Amino acid sequence: MTGKQIAIIGGGPAGLMAAEVLSLSGHAVTVYDAMPTFGRKLLLAGKSGLNITHSEDYQRFATRFGAASARLRPALDAFTPDDVRAWASGLGTETFVGTSGRVFPNVMKASPLLRSWLGRLEAQGVRLLTRHRWTGFAGDNLAFETPNGPTTIRSNATLLALGGASWPRLGSDGSWIALLRERGVDIHDLQPANCGFDVDWSDVFKSRFAGAPLKSVTTTSDAGTFPGEFVVSGHGIEGSLVYAHATALRDRLARQGKASLLVDLAPGRSTERLAKDLARQDAKASLSTRLRKGAGVEGVKAALVRELGPQSILNDPGQLARLIKALPVPVVRPRPIAEAISSAGGIGLDGVDDRFMLKALPGLFAAGEMLDWEAPTGGYLLTACFATGRAAAEGIDGWLRTNG
């Protein structure tokens, strides 16, 4: 041991990865978490299949982090998706590539991986303390609320890995923001990412189609064009295909006060063919019949045309065809951050040095979703949490050796 005491606050993927690296470097590491158990969000993600990383070409993978991609690149280069799979294998969790390119454990669940990981950390001498909620600073010490009352601890270096503010019941509630802002840390307001959106559906539409899946469609926004499916909900739209457009829709709403997701309800047919097929239909037939026979559009798809299409164009085959190929679904606002899969915003990357240390507070480091970056679902989020946790750990080790 070096005798250096390191406190890691937050027992999710970034914090635990940092603990692994630092304990192997000979430091005395303690991980503090406010919840009764570690990795609660990781376990929730694993209930439907833990998407641990993605198999796409790494050069493409490394661009998936928006404006933060260049800044995160060194950390990702040092712990690539292939490294994630090798690391998981070392914990007894073999992985496979799904049809979408996403990578999952063979057992799909997160719990075997987490159990093995925590066991290895304890064997490496890491202290794992639950029910320790960080409440701020007490002079040069860290203050915690514990089952035995308030306490303070002193560390030679501290890593914050407290997450953003999505799924706060699992521990990431954003309460750290005020604690750091009062110390002069630049923090960008947290926003929902990978989230659903509210749409002002009519009561009739909601009562009939809430929960209906919209399958085999193509969607377009400023983010690009993607095929897949999503779900109509009582409040708006949800699902992985919507999440792929979440950043673009959220940012356009912020800039212009309005935004729409364009939906192609018949991606297998051209506009010209649809117009011809619709023109052959009996003009006296109902809209539902003309859509079903002329365009293969029925059910919730037909209901969306009726709900969102201007009445004045529904009897014109050409205009109706264009509407089917690019139906604008106007979104009103993102769903609350508490419902989002992840969050954007956080500690501004300009306020963090290359070691992931806060420039305003030397000796205090940050990793994971606390930092201002975002990524789509598909294993990108988890890989970047692992990678920034490792990079911050190496930054702590280097800083201690030169400032020890």
BELFENDA-V694829 format. One record per residue. N is the residue number from 1. PSI is psi in radians with two decimals (NA if undefined). Layout:
n=N psi=PSI
n=N psi=PSI
This chain:
n=1 psi=2.55
n=2 psi=-0.25
n=3 psi=-0.04
n=4 psi=2.23
n=5 psi=2.14
n=6 psi=2.24
n=7 psi=2.25
n=8 psi=2.10
n=9 psi=1.88
n=10 psi=2.01
n=11 psi=0.74
n=12 psi=-2.89
n=13 psi=-0.76
n=14 psi=-0.79
n=15 psi=-0.74
n=16 psi=-0.63
n=17 psi=-0.71
n=18 psi=-0.69
n=19 psi=-0.66
n=20 psi=-0.83
n=21 psi=-0.79
n=22 psi=-0.63
n=23 psi=-0.60
n=24 psi=-0.36
n=25 psi=0.04
n=26 psi=0.18
n=27 psi=2.77
n=28 psi=1.93
n=29 psi=2.32
n=30 psi=2.27
n=31 psi=2.21
n=32 psi=2.35
n=33 psi=2.46
n=34 psi=-0.41
n=35 psi=2.93
n=36 psi=-0.36
n=37 psi=2.85
n=38 psi=2.74
n=39 psi=0.66
n=40 psi=-0.66
n=41 psi=-0.62
n=42 psi=-0.74
n=43 psi=-0.70
n=44 psi=-0.76
n=45 psi=-0.59
n=46 psi=-0.13
n=47 psi=-0.62
n=48 psi=0.23
n=49 psi=1.93
n=50 psi=1.93
n=51 psi=1.68
n=52 psi=-0.52
n=53 psi=-2.92
n=54 psi=2.59
n=55 psi=0.02
n=56 psi=2.87
n=57 psi=2.31
n=58 psi=-0.62
n=59 psi=-0.63
n=60 psi=-0.75
n=61 psi=-0.77
n=62 psi=-0.16
n=63 psi=0.02
n=64 psi=0.11
n=65 psi=0.44
n=66 psi=-2.40
n=67 psi=-0.34
n=68 psi=-0.01
n=69 psi=-0.82
n=70 psi=-0.67
n=71 psi=-0.60
n=72 psi=-0.24
n=73 psi=-0.81
n=74 psi=-0.69
n=75 psi=-0.72
n=76 psi=-0.68
n=77 psi=-0.57
n=78 psi=-0.21
n=79 psi=1.40
n=80 psi=3.00
n=81 psi=-0.64
n=82 psi=-0.64
n=83 psi=-0.65
n=84 psi=-0.79
n=85 psi=-0.69
n=86 psi=-0.68
n=87 psi=-0.79
n=88 psi=-0.70
n=89 psi=-0.66
n=90 psi=-0.34
n=91 psi=0.18
n=92 psi=0.21
n=93 psi=1.80
n=94 psi=2.66
n=95 psi=2.85
n=96 psi=2.79
n=97 psi=2.14
n=98 psi=3.06
n=99 psi=-0.44
n=100 psi=-0.07
n=101 psi=-0.14
n=102 psi=2.61
n=103 psi=2.28
n=104 psi=2.68
n=105 psi=2.58
n=106 psi=-0.62
n=107 psi=-0.08
n=108 psi=-0.64
n=109 psi=2.81
n=110 psi=-0.42
n=111 psi=-0.72
n=112 psi=-0.71
n=113 psi=-0.81
n=114 psi=-0.74
n=115 psi=-0.79
n=116 psi=-0.70
n=117 psi=-0.85
n=118 psi=-0.65
n=119 psi=-0.72
n=120 psi=-0.69
n=121 psi=-0.76
n=122 psi=-0.67
n=123 psi=-0.46
n=124 psi=0.06
n=125 psi=0.12
n=126 psi=2.28
n=127 psi=2.26
n=128 psi=1.90
n=129 psi=2.04
n=130 psi=3.00
n=131 psi=0.61
n=132 psi=1.73
n=133 psi=2.13
n=134 psi=2.23
n=135 psi=0.07
n=136 psi=-2.62
n=137 psi=2.54
n=138 psi=1.52
n=139 psi=-2.17
n=140 psi=0.05
n=141 psi=2.91
n=142 psi=2.37
n=143 psi=2.41
n=144 psi=2.60
n=145 psi=2.22
n=146 psi=2.97
n=147 psi=-0.41
n=148 psi=0.22
n=149 psi=-3.13
n=150 psi=2.57
n=151 psi=2.83
n=152 psi=2.64
n=153 psi=2.71
n=154 psi=2.38
n=155 psi=2.74
n=156 psi=-0.43
n=157 psi=2.63
n=158 psi=2.39
n=159 psi=2.22
n=160 psi=2.19
n=161 psi=1.07
n=162 psi=0.07
n=163 psi=-3.03
n=164 psi=-2.12
n=165 psi=0.28
n=166 psi=2.55
n=167 psi=1.02
n=168 psi=-0.45
n=169 psi=-0.25
n=170 psi=-0.01
n=171 psi=-0.43
n=172 psi=1.64
n=173 psi=0.07
n=174 psi=0.19
n=175 psi=-0.27
n=176 psi=-0.29
n=177 psi=-0.87
n=178 psi=-0.62
n=179 psi=-0.63
n=180 psi=-0.63
n=181 psi=-0.66
n=182 psi=-0.21
n=183 psi=0.17
n=184 psi=0.24
n=185 psi=2.29
n=186 psi=2.05
n=187 psi=2.20
n=188 psi=2.42
n=189 psi=2.41
n=190 psi=2.48
n=191 psi=2.69
n=192 psi=2.47
n=193 psi=2.70
n=194 psi=1.05
n=195 psi=2.90
n=196 psi=3.11
n=197 psi=2.61
n=198 psi=2.46
n=199 psi=2.43
n=200 psi=1.27
n=201 psi=2.67
n=202 psi=2.74
n=203 psi=-0.66
n=204 psi=-0.80
n=205 psi=-0.80
n=206 psi=-0.78
n=207 psi=-0.49
n=208 psi=-0.53
n=209 psi=0.04
n=210 psi=2.22
n=211 psi=-0.07
n=212 psi=2.31
n=213 psi=2.45
n=214 psi=1.75
n=215 psi=2.73
n=216 psi=0.99
n=217 psi=2.93
n=218 psi=2.39
n=219 psi=2.58
n=220 psi=2.41
n=221 psi=-2.91
n=222 psi=-0.33
n=223 psi=-0.32
n=224 psi=-2.87
n=225 psi=2.23
n=226 psi=2.42
n=227 psi=2.83
n=228 psi=-2.51
n=229 psi=2.77
n=230 psi=-3.12
n=231 psi=2.39
n=232 psi=2.20
n=233 psi=3.04
n=234 psi=-0.45
n=235 psi=-0.31
n=236 psi=-2.05
n=237 psi=2.53
n=238 psi=2.90
n=239 psi=2.90
n=240 psi=-0.58
n=241 psi=-0.61
n=242 psi=-0.72
n=243 psi=-0.54
n=244 psi=-0.41
n=245 psi=0.03
n=246 psi=-0.81
n=247 psi=-0.80
n=248 psi=-0.77
n=249 psi=-0.76
n=250 psi=-0.79
n=251 psi=-0.62
n=252 psi=-0.68
n=253 psi=-0.72
n=254 psi=-0.65
n=255 psi=-0.76
n=256 psi=-0.19
n=257 psi=-0.01
n=258 psi=2.68
n=259 psi=2.66
n=260 psi=2.54
n=261 psi=2.12
n=262 psi=2.25
n=263 psi=2.18
n=264 psi=1.90
n=265 psi=-0.20
n=266 psi=1.16
n=267 psi=-0.27
n=268 psi=-0.07
n=269 psi=2.53
n=270 psi=2.85
n=271 psi=-0.71
n=272 psi=-0.77
n=273 psi=-0.74
n=274 psi=-0.77
n=275 psi=-0.74
n=276 psi=-0.77
n=277 psi=-0.63
n=278 psi=-0.59
n=279 psi=-0.43
n=280 psi=-0.17
n=281 psi=2.70
n=282 psi=2.09
n=283 psi=-0.37
n=284 psi=-0.18
n=285 psi=2.76
n=286 psi=2.79
n=287 psi=-0.71
n=288 psi=-0.73
n=289 psi=-0.77
n=290 psi=-0.69
n=291 psi=-0.73
n=292 psi=-0.84
n=293 psi=-0.60
n=294 psi=-0.39
n=295 psi=-0.07
n=296 psi=0.40
n=297 psi=2.09
n=298 psi=3.13
n=299 psi=-2.35
n=300 psi=-0.53
n=301 psi=-0.80
n=302 psi=-0.67
n=303 psi=-0.63
n=304 psi=-0.70
n=305 psi=-0.79
n=306 psi=-0.67
n=307 psi=-0.70
n=308 psi=-0.30
n=309 psi=2.43
n=310 psi=2.30
n=311 psi=-0.54
n=312 psi=-0.31
n=313 psi=-0.06
n=314 psi=-0.30
n=315 psi=0.05
n=316 psi=1.96
n=317 psi=-0.72
n=318 psi=-0.84
n=319 psi=-0.63
n=320 psi=-0.68
n=321 psi=-0.78
n=322 psi=-0.61
n=323 psi=-0.74
n=324 psi=-0.64
n=325 psi=-0.28
n=326 psi=1.18
n=327 psi=2.03
n=328 psi=2.12
n=329 psi=1.83
n=330 psi=2.09
n=331 psi=2.52
n=332 psi=-0.74
n=333 psi=2.72
n=334 psi=2.70
n=335 psi=2.79
n=336 psi=2.60
n=337 psi=-0.50
n=338 psi=-0.38
n=339 psi=-0.20
n=340 psi=2.68
n=341 psi=-0.62
n=342 psi=3.12
n=343 psi=2.64
n=344 psi=2.98
n=345 psi=-3.05
n=346 psi=-2.73
n=347 psi=2.13
n=348 psi=2.33
n=349 psi=-0.38
n=350 psi=-0.33
n=351 psi=0.18
n=352 psi=2.32
n=353 psi=-3.08
n=354 psi=-0.25
n=355 psi=0.08
n=356 psi=0.48
n=357 psi=2.45
n=358 psi=2.16
n=359 psi=-0.54
n=360 psi=-0.32
n=361 psi=1.40
n=362 psi=2.39
n=363 psi=-0.13
n=364 psi=2.15
n=365 psi=2.87
n=366 psi=2.63
n=367 psi=2.92
n=368 psi=-2.60
n=369 psi=-0.11
n=370 psi=-0.48
n=371 psi=2.70
n=372 psi=1.46
n=373 psi=2.82
n=374 psi=2.83
n=375 psi=2.78
n=376 psi=2.91
n=377 psi=2.83
n=378 psi=0.26
n=379 psi=-0.17
n=380 psi=-0.77
n=381 psi=-0.86
n=382 psi=-0.72
n=383 psi=-0.74
n=384 psi=-0.57
n=385 psi=-0.79
n=386 psi=-0.85
n=387 psi=-0.74
n=388 psi=-0.55
n=389 psi=-0.77
n=390 psi=-0.76
n=391 psi=-0.71
n=392 psi=-0.65
n=393 psi=-0.76
n=394 psi=-0.58
n=395 psi=-0.73
n=396 psi=-0.81
n=397 psi=-0.80
n=398 psi=-0.72
n=399 psi=-0.71
n=400 psi=-0.63
n=401 psi=-0.44
n=402 psi=-0.25
n=403 psi=0.25
n=404 psi=NA
